[in-house]
Amino acid sequence: MKRIQLFEFHDQAWFPQSWRDFMTDIMNVFDATFNPYRPVIPALAQALKKTGSSKIIDLCSGAGGPALHIQKYLESRGDHSIGIILTDKFPNRDALREICRASQSRIGFIEQTVDATEVPDDLNGFRTIFTSFHHFPPVIAKKILQDAVRKNEGIGIFEYTEKTWVWLMALLGMPLAFFLSAFMVKPFKWQRVLWAVILLPIIMFEWDSLVSCLRSYTAGELAQMAREIKSEQYQWETGRVHSFGGCYI
């Protein structure tokens, strides 16, 4: 299925921050419940070792995603020296503060906007992007890779959305899952339930979830993009790893 570049509501600058935060909160519930990136965290740890990186700069973090799972895995291996910094163009500050607290301040975050195509020079470390690379059309996506290469930083890109019938069929159950998740996000707010019932699941969350799948890059498309980046010092690896059920990374 060919990649389709459509828009998502929560990409738009005019989209209310409180609604955007709610949508990334829901994604956090999914990450916390299923830990979909578990199979690729060892590969990330190996990349950190190969590049000699002592810090992860996570771009497009949303509400924090798999950061806590990564921290716990690294510490389970006895590696307490790797720091994690979360960043986003539209940071979900409340959720990121909670991640920081839950990690006992081993995970930090940047409150200001961070552009993934031009990461500030003082944010040094191995870059990661989880469940977000599909937001960028090829021209912008290549700029993200080029910025990492220009500043001699490693980068790892991971997605669980795909252009597959498994994902497209799973989206039919999104409204119910969205409604139930409104009760699971902490702290509980009745306004989330109101949005879940009236507006977001039918019009916005369902649409954005569908578009996320249609905009996702295949491993082959990512490999081709990497080959177009002039980077003699870089070794690019791409692949597809089973996560759970019909979900692949």
Residue pairs with C-beta under 8 A, 6 or more apart in sequence:
1 163
1 164
1 214
3 163
3 214
3 215
3 216
3 217
3 218
3 221
4 211
4 214
4 215
5 137
5 215
6 211
6 214
6 215
7 211
8 135
8 207
8 208
8 211
8 212
8 215
9 15
9 204
9 207
9 208
10 19
10 20
10 23
10 24
10 90
10 204
10 208
11 135
17 90
18 191
19 195
19 200
19 204
20 90
20 92
21 63
21 92
21 94
21 95
22 182
22 185
22 192
22 195
22 200
23 200
23 204
23 205
23 208
24 62
24 63
24 92
24 95
25 63
25 92
25 95
25 181
25 185
25 192
26 178
26 181
26 182
26 185
26 205
27 62
27 63
27 65
27 131
28 62
28 63
28 64
28 65
28 95
28 185
29 181
29 184
29 185
30 36
30 181
31 37
31 65
31 66
31 69
32 68
34 243
34 244
34 247
35 66
35 69
36 66
36 160
36 243
36 244
36 247
36 249
37 65
37 66
37 69
37 70
37 130
37 158
37 160
37 243
37 249
38 69
38 243
39 241
39 242
39 243
39 249
40 158
40 241
40 249
41 66
41 69
41 70
41 73
42 73
43 156
44 56
44 70
44 128
44 156
44 158
45 73
45 74
45 77
45 79
47 53
47 126
47 154
47 156
48 54
48 56
48 82
48 126
48 154
50 154
51 126
51 154
53 82
53 125
53 126
53 153
53 154
54 81
54 82
54 83
54 125
55 82
55 83
55 84
55 85
55 124
55 125
55 126
56 70
56 82
56 83
56 84
56 85
56 125
56 126
56 127
56 128
57 85
57 87
57 119
57 123
57 124
57 125
57 126
57 127
57 128
57 153
58 65
58 67
58 84
58 85
58 86
58 87
58 127
58 128
58 129
58 130
59 87
59 88
59 114
59 116
59 119
59 127
59 128
59 129
59 132
59 144
60 87
60 88
60 89
60 116
60 129
60 130
60 132
60 133
60 135
61 67
61 86
61 87
61 88
61 91
61 96
61 109
61 130
62 88
62 92
62 95
62 131
62 132
63 92
63 95
63 96
63 99
64 86
64 92
64 95
64 96
64 98
64 99
64 107
64 109
65 130
65 131
66 130
67 84
67 86
67 99
67 103
67 107
68 99
68 102
68 103
68 107
70 84
71 82
71 84
71 103
71 106
71 107
74 80
74 82
80 106
83 106
83 107
83 108
83 125
84 103
84 106
84 107
84 108
85 107
85 108
85 109
85 110
85 123
85 125
86 96
86 99
86 107
86 108
86 109
86 110
87 109
87 110
87 114
87 119
87 123
88 113
88 114
89 113
89 114
89 115
89 116
90 113
91 109
91 110
91 111
91 112
91 113
93 109
93 111
96 109
97 109
98 186
99 107
99 109
100 107
100 108
100 109
110 123
114 120
114 123
116 129
116 136
116 144
116 147
117 140
117 143
117 144
117 147
118 147
119 127
119 147
119 148
119 151
119 153
121 151
124 151
124 153
125 153
126 153
126 154
126 155
126 156
127 148
127 153
127 154
127 155
127 156
128 155
128 156
128 157
128 158
129 144
129 155
129 156
129 157
129 158
130 158
130 159
131 158
131 159
131 160
131 161
131 212
132 159
133 141
133 144
133 157
133 159
133 217
134 159
134 161
134 212
134 215
134 216
134 217
135 215
136 144
138 225
141 217
141 225
142 225
142 228
142 229
144 155
145 155
145 225
145 226
145 229
146 229
148 154
148 155
149 229
149 230
149 231
149 234
152 233
157 222
158 249
159 216
159 217
159 249
160 243
160 247
160 248
160 249
161 167
161 212
161 213
161 216
162 213
162 216
162 218
162 248
163 213
163 214
163 216
163 218
164 213
164 246
166 246
166 247
167 213
167 246
168 210
168 213
170 246
171 206
171 209
171 210
171 213
174 201
174 205
174 206
174 209
175 201
175 202
175 205
175 206
178 196
178 200
178 201
178 205
178 206
179 193
179 196
179 197
179 201
181 196
182 192
182 193
182 195
182 196
183 193
185 192
217 225
219 238
219 239
219 240
220 238
222 238
223 236
223 238
226 234
226 236
226 238
227 236
240 248
240 249
241 248
241 249
242 248
242 249
243 249
